[in-house]
Amino acid sequence: MKRKMMALACVAMMGASAVPAFAAENIKVLVNNYEVVFSGQQPIIVDGYTLVPVRGALEAMGVQVVWNEKDQSVLLSKDGKEAKLVIGEKNFVGSKEQLETPAQMIGGSTMIPLRAVVECFEGKVAWNGENKTVSITMDEKEDAYSAVTYKKDLKDENGKVLITGTVKYPQLSTSVLGQKAAMINEKIAADAKGSLENYLKDNQEAVTKSAKELGSDFKTYDFTIGFETPYYDDNTFSFYSTQYIYTGGAHGSSYAKGNTFDLKTGGEKKLADFIAFENGMTEEVYMKNAIKDDIKKDSSKYFEEADKMLDDSSVTLGFFVKEKDKLVVFISEAGVVSPYSSGIIRVEKPIK
């Protein structure tokens, strides 16, 4: 099975618009059946053509997007293939096809008709006029999973961004990993998107107040979730995700989570499914002992009396499978038993 993750790059494309922004028309864009969320300008219909922001739609396809302010162009690349769009032109450099209508700047976003671009990067696009939905299909036959990006920002009444939110998470291919992968996908997506939605809701009042009080000194908050390359075999799909929160200080806060699923049942796997515990040992004790063993091996990267801090604190521990015969135990929060600069503590353990 081919292991591959779509590389997603997020580039803001700002500039003065010669075309007025239109109100949202409730147009949806789906990439492999997952809805793309646009935090700024929404898809619109202009002169009979459906125009979609480059940012978001193409990134969800795994296309890297780079904006060139000097010549008002967009460079697109994926898997060695490159193409270029220029504002105000139908020509699509790198493709035999032209755009149906010129690329244009609307509401601070580069807007394009998608068909020629999607087909250039070997995708298929369909339009459902009844429910105003653009459906993009990318071939995933050889991929066990792909990366999906969900974006949502919090703005004040004047449109100023107070919190930028971006979560990236894997979605499994049922054709490669089986039908239970669909159940796992729902859990992963709900957890990732729900974390962002809850953060925006819980912090709306506080960040709005802070922005008003600080004025020009206010620094935009950030909420980001990403993940490392997953491990999978016939029975297990496991990955490590990180969450970063910045609230205007010297540095942000980092957290981690282990996600391990059973491909046969669709449920989550426990540490006991991989490690045979001695009598009376619990998962928490096993993971704390793994960290303590590492403290003994190299105390220089930990705080003094880190082992005591580990027992006394309410630190959250987790694990994920890294390789066929290896898993990783970690402390979720950075800076709990070691300097923040050390990052999240991770200790490798053999699977016996």
Buried (B, 14 or more C-beta within 10 A) or exposed (E): EEEBBBEBBBBEBEEEBEEEBBEEEEBBBBBBEBEBBBBBBBBBEBEEBBBBBBBBBBBBBBBBBEBEEEEBBBBBBBEEEEBBBBBEBBEBEBBEEEBBBBBBBBBBBBBBBBBBBBBBBEBEBEEEEEEBBBBBBBEBEEBBBBBBBBBBBBEEEEEEBBBBBBBBBBBBBBEBBBEBBBBBBEBBBEBBBEBBBEBBEEBBEEBBEBBEEEEEEBEBBBBBBBBBEBBBEEEBBBBBBBBBBBBBEEEBBBBBBBBBBBBEEBEEBEBEEBBEEEEEEEBEEBBBBBBBEBBEEEBEBBBEEBBEBBEEEEBBBBBBBBEEEEBBBBBBBBBBBBEBEEBBBBBEBEBE
